Amino acid sequence: MKIHLREGLPLTSVTLVYQGKLLELKKVLIDTGSAGTVFPVDKVVIIGIIPEPQDPIRQIRGVGGFDFVFVRRLDRLLMGELKAKNFEIEIGAMNCGFDIQGIVGMDFLTQTKALIDLRNKLETSGTNYFLSLVRIAKRTAPDVMIILPSSQ
């Protein structure tokens, strides 16, 4: 999969699968500083995710302050070759001041045993870099390893 750095933020594409319906979002932030995975309600409504009385409500804190979200389980969340089944997401307004379509947090990265590899630039264009994210095939511990670029 490709990660595009825009204004220093790592963005990628994800696919949400809910009740058999697919939604592809192309500007999703990969955020190791976020515990949870969050999507804006105005995007997920396209595949039928709307607030319902039985949905759990949470208060989350981020760059823009506090926000209330509701919780829903997806059939699957896909990010490149990484996939999580029966995955819980948070849905809210996401008025964070950035032009993004969601945030993939540590819950997804940990569950899929993601490896963020900053050494393998696939393509360079001006100040934007494309990076690769690869799955750790034989890893047993549920954690994320971040490899920093060597000083060359």
Secondary structure, DSSP 8 states (H G I E B T S, - for coil): -EEEEETTEEEEEEEEEETTEEEEEEEEEE-TT-SS-EEEHHHHGGGT----TTS-EEEEEETTEEEEEEEEEEEEEEETTEEEEEEEEEEE----SS--S-EE-HHHHHHTTEEEEEEEEEEEETTEEEEEEEE-TT--S---EEE-----
